[in-house]
Amino acid sequence: MNASTLGPGGALPQGAEKRASVEAMFDRVAPTYERTNRVISLGLDRRWRDAAMVTLGLARGSRLLDVACGTGDFCRDLTAAGQQVVGLDFSAGMLGVAHTSAPLVRGDAAALPAQDGAFDGVTCGFALRNFVDLAAVFGECARVLRRGGRFVALDAAVPTNRVMRIGNAVWFRGAVPVLGRILAGDADAYRYLPKSTAYLPGLDALADMLAGAGFSDVDVQTLTGGSVLLLSGTRR
């Protein structure tokens, strides 16, 4: 039986407990994670990554760090686009099943094992809500970027439109845990993932946090009816 990621009454874990719970969760769902995500995103995850790469706007051959790379799907897309990519994740389970030609490093996004200004771009796909200290992660992303380097991140969001919000809740809070149980044998993990959007600040606050970490031209877009956010900025 899997250990629960959520606390009593479905409460989200905090601090060190969050780090340990999230790491354990990703380790155990790693073998089925990519296939399950393809289903629960209705195959739109590829389109979202394409939008992020366009927003990144860097020339071929740029040096990129994909933070929280998971099984390497974003690394594969970036490599196919001609970029030089390094993937980083703190889950040994995810790195162990990753399928990518990019070099992979196990590490903490809040203490990146890279020199100042080492990269032209930093990407992050659907992981902002899993970090314990998001401000520290943004600060580290700024540190490892050269001046003028680009940051782009995707994550889940809650639509503001009432009809879209209801549909989003029905799918992600109702259907996704059922699919998680069927496809991954882990309904608990897929109850946590929809609820974890509560960790994220509002879009304006998120943009302010990125600006405070040393980024200009900060922009937040929403995709797919407001269910996905696309955050970007340029290292000052």
VEXFI-577771 format. One record per residue (C-alpha): residue number from 1; residue in one letter; x, y, z. Coordinates in Angstrom, 3 decimals. Example, Ala and Ser with C-alpha at 12.3 -4.5 7.8 and 13.67 -1.06 7.14 Angstrom:
# VEXFI-577771
- n/res/east/north/up
- 1/a/12.300/-4.500/7.800
- 2/s/13.670/-1.060/7.140
//
This chain:
# VEXFI-577771
- n/res/east/north/up
- 1/m/0.000/0.000/0.000
- 2/n/1.343/3.438/-0.931
- 3/a/2.081/6.011/1.745
- 4/s/-0.251/8.988/1.516
- 5/t/1.114/12.224/0.074
- 6/l/-1.770/14.192/1.588
- 7/g/-2.121/14.687/5.316
- 8/p/-5.162/14.110/7.567
- 9/g/-8.330/15.395/5.979
- 10/g/-6.559/15.763/2.639
- 11/a/-4.276/18.553/3.882
- 12/l/-1.292/19.463/1.719
- 13/p/2.110/18.805/3.344
- 14/q/4.367/21.744/4.178
- 15/g/8.095/22.375/4.601
- 16/a/10.385/19.393/5.066
- 17/e/7.373/17.068/5.129
- 18/k/6.372/18.333/1.674
- 19/r/9.836/17.715/0.263
- 20/a/9.975/14.155/1.585
- 21/s/6.401/13.327/0.573
- 22/v/6.729/14.754/-2.925
- 23/e/10.051/13.015/-3.541
- 24/a/8.629/9.678/-2.412
- 25/m/5.529/10.184/-4.551
- 26/f/7.493/10.914/-7.730
- 27/d/9.832/7.997/-7.075
- 28/r/6.934/5.564/-6.927
- 29/v/4.905/6.905/-9.895
- 30/a/7.961/7.347/-12.142
- 31/p/7.519/4.167/-14.262
- 32/t/4.011/5.169/-15.403
- 33/y/4.232/8.949/-15.018
- 34/e/4.742/9.965/-18.640
- 35/r/2.045/7.685/-20.034
- 36/t/-0.442/8.772/-17.363
- 37/n/0.290/12.461/-17.958
- 38/r/-0.308/12.019/-21.674
- 39/v/-3.770/10.663/-20.906
- 40/i/-4.812/13.163/-18.231
- 41/s/-3.603/16.109/-20.329
- 42/l/-5.576/14.718/-23.295
- 43/g/-2.341/14.847/-25.273
- 44/l/-2.124/18.639/-24.939
- 45/d/1.138/18.537/-22.967
- 46/r/3.110/18.536/-26.224
- 47/r/1.308/21.662/-27.391
- 48/w/2.025/23.397/-24.076
- 49/r/5.735/22.598/-24.324
- 50/d/5.773/23.886/-27.900
- 51/a/4.264/27.173/-26.678
- 52/a/6.910/27.384/-23.964
- 53/m/9.726/26.860/-26.471
- 54/v/8.366/29.629/-28.692
- 55/t/8.159/31.935/-25.676
- 56/l/11.720/31.017/-24.700
- 57/g/12.832/32.487/-28.008
- 58/l/16.448/31.340/-27.988
- 59/a/18.604/30.460/-30.999
- 60/r/19.527/26.861/-31.802
- 61/g/22.549/25.640/-29.891
- 62/s/21.703/27.572/-26.735
- 63/r/22.728/26.102/-23.376
- 64/l/19.599/25.186/-21.431
- 65/l/18.863/23.779/-17.985
- 66/d/15.563/21.931/-17.602
- 67/v/14.719/22.103/-13.900
- 68/a/12.584/19.266/-12.498
- 69/c/13.026/17.397/-15.776
- 70/g/11.206/14.273/-14.592
- 71/t/11.231/11.582/-17.264
- 72/g/12.844/13.928/-19.771
- 73/d/9.959/14.822/-22.092
- 74/f/10.859/18.545/-22.162
- 75/c/14.547/17.642/-22.571
- 76/r/13.667/15.553/-25.626
- 77/d/11.667/18.368/-27.215
- 78/l/14.417/20.916/-26.568
- 79/t/17.118/18.591/-27.898
- 80/a/15.066/17.926/-31.031
- 81/a/14.873/21.706/-31.516
- 82/g/18.677/21.837/-31.615
- 83/q/19.367/23.025/-28.079
- 84/q/22.123/21.852/-25.699
- 85/v/20.187/20.667/-22.675
- 86/v/21.002/19.450/-19.171
- 87/g/18.158/17.970/-17.124
- 88/l/17.960/18.186/-13.335
- 89/d/15.575/16.515/-10.897
- 90/f/15.634/15.572/-7.211
- 91/s/13.736/12.309/-7.774
- 92/a/16.093/9.393/-8.368
- 93/g/13.090/7.378/-9.548
- 94/m/12.279/9.860/-12.284
- 95/l/15.876/10.103/-13.465
- 96/g/16.128/6.313/-13.458
- 97/v/13.359/5.931/-16.050
- 98/a/14.074/9.098/-18.076
- 99/h/14.337/8.666/-21.837
- 100/t/16.521/11.428/-23.245
- 101/s/19.971/11.865/-24.733
- 102/a/20.525/14.960/-22.558
- 103/p/22.881/14.592/-19.586
- 104/l/20.944/14.284/-16.332
- 105/v/21.866/15.473/-12.840
- 106/r/20.216/14.758/-9.517
- 107/g/19.973/17.986/-7.574
- 108/d/17.908/20.512/-5.645
- 109/a/16.330/23.367/-7.615
- 110/a/16.830/25.636/-4.593
- 111/a/20.612/25.008/-4.692
- 112/l/21.487/24.372/-8.326
- 113/p/24.844/22.635/-8.913
- 114/a/25.948/25.085/-11.622
- 115/q/28.153/28.141/-11.930
- 116/d/26.824/31.683/-12.160
- 117/g/25.742/32.582/-15.692
- 118/a/26.301/29.060/-17.005
- 119/f/23.104/28.889/-19.102
- 120/d/21.302/30.831/-21.802
- 121/g/17.918/29.547/-20.723
- 122/v/16.109/27.717/-17.922
- 123/t/12.904/25.755/-18.420
- 124/c/10.577/24.112/-15.913
- 125/g/7.551/22.025/-16.783
- 126/f/4.738/21.631/-14.255
- 127/a/6.874/21.645/-11.127
- 128/l/6.631/25.116/-9.564
- 129/r/3.951/23.960/-7.135
- 130/n/6.129/21.091/-5.935
- 131/f/8.996/23.266/-4.671
- 132/v/9.165/24.010/-0.958
- 133/d/10.694/27.490/-1.434
- 134/l/9.652/28.926/-4.793
- 135/a/11.398/32.263/-4.210
- 136/a/14.692/30.460/-3.603
- 137/v/14.213/28.447/-6.808
- 138/f/13.600/31.613/-8.832
- 139/g/16.710/33.142/-7.282
- 140/e/18.799/30.135/-8.259
- 141/c/17.424/30.184/-11.804
- 142/a/18.458/33.832/-12.058
- 143/r/21.912/33.059/-10.687
- 144/v/22.720/30.354/-13.255
- 145/l/21.453/32.426/-16.196
- 146/r/23.636/34.864/-18.107
- 147/r/22.405/38.445/-18.449
- 148/g/19.713/38.436/-21.095
- 149/g/19.076/34.730/-20.549
- 150/r/15.517/33.494/-20.629
- 151/f/13.342/31.651/-18.122
- 152/v/10.098/29.898/-18.973
- 153/a/7.865/27.663/-16.860
- 154/l/4.587/25.838/-17.320
- 155/d/2.257/24.832/-14.536
- 156/a/-1.347/24.016/-13.773
- 157/a/-3.766/26.833/-13.026
- 158/v/-7.398/27.241/-12.021
- 159/p/-9.519/28.954/-14.712
- 160/t/-11.225/32.204/-13.764
- 161/n/-14.169/31.573/-16.095
- 162/r/-16.928/29.882/-14.071
- 163/v/-17.842/27.281/-16.682
- 164/m/-14.202/26.400/-17.354
- 165/r/-13.523/26.259/-13.623
- 166/i/-16.337/23.755/-13.102
- 167/g/-15.104/21.607/-15.991
- 168/n/-11.556/21.805/-14.687
- 169/a/-12.687/20.676/-11.222
- 170/v/-14.737/17.782/-12.599
- 171/w/-11.824/16.526/-14.685
- 172/f/-8.825/17.114/-12.435
- 173/r/-10.412/16.481/-9.050
- 174/g/-12.859/13.815/-10.149
- 175/a/-11.589/11.915/-13.179
- 176/v/-7.818/12.281/-12.711
- 177/p/-7.595/10.338/-9.394
- 178/v/-9.609/7.516/-10.994
- 179/l/-7.284/7.462/-13.999
- 180/g/-4.305/7.591/-11.648
- 181/r/-5.557/4.496/-9.880
- 182/i/-6.193/2.655/-13.168
- 183/l/-3.078/3.691/-15.085
- 184/a/-0.548/4.138/-12.290
- 185/g/-2.058/2.178/-9.412
- 186/d/-1.779/5.324/-7.288
- 187/a/-4.945/7.380/-6.784
- 188/d/-3.288/9.199/-3.863
- 189/a/-0.627/10.789/-6.070
- 190/y/-3.248/11.925/-8.547
- 191/r/-5.387/13.386/-5.769
- 192/y/-2.351/15.371/-4.614
- 193/l/-1.393/16.726/-8.048
- 194/p/-4.677/18.603/-8.746
- 195/k/-4.862/19.903/-5.172
- 196/s/-1.256/21.103/-5.275
- 197/t/-2.198/24.109/-7.429
- 198/a/-3.133/25.665/-4.062
- 199/y/0.611/26.035/-3.352
- 200/l/0.972/28.570/-6.148
- 201/p/0.423/32.284/-5.523
- 202/g/-1.923/34.210/-7.825
- 203/l/-0.693/35.073/-11.296
- 204/d/0.197/38.677/-10.399
- 205/a/1.999/37.578/-7.238
- 206/l/3.853/34.908/-9.185
- 207/a/5.000/37.505/-11.720
- 208/d/6.109/39.826/-8.899
- 209/m/8.081/37.004/-7.305
- 210/l/9.918/36.307/-10.556
- 211/a/10.654/40.018/-11.025
- 212/g/11.968/40.195/-7.473
- 213/a/14.403/37.376/-8.245
- 214/g/16.105/39.458/-10.943
- 215/f/13.967/39.150/-14.077
- 216/s/12.576/41.793/-16.424
- 217/d/9.975/41.498/-19.200
- 218/v/8.033/39.180/-16.893
- 219/d/4.886/37.817/-18.499
- 220/v/2.183/35.375/-17.427
- 221/q/-0.109/33.863/-20.037
- 222/t/-2.799/31.223/-19.619
- 223/l/-3.480/28.406/-22.047
- 224/t/-6.336/25.950/-22.649
- 225/g/-9.084/28.070/-21.155
- 226/g/-6.990/29.181/-18.193
- 227/s/-6.080/25.688/-16.971
- 228/v/-2.345/26.098/-17.676
- 229/l/-0.054/29.035/-16.920
- 230/l/3.019/30.038/-18.911
- 231/l/5.429/32.215/-16.934
- 232/s/8.453/33.848/-18.558
- 233/g/11.107/36.475/-17.950
- 234/t/14.515/37.770/-19.025
- 235/r/17.505/37.817/-16.662
- 236/r/18.447/41.421/-15.898
//
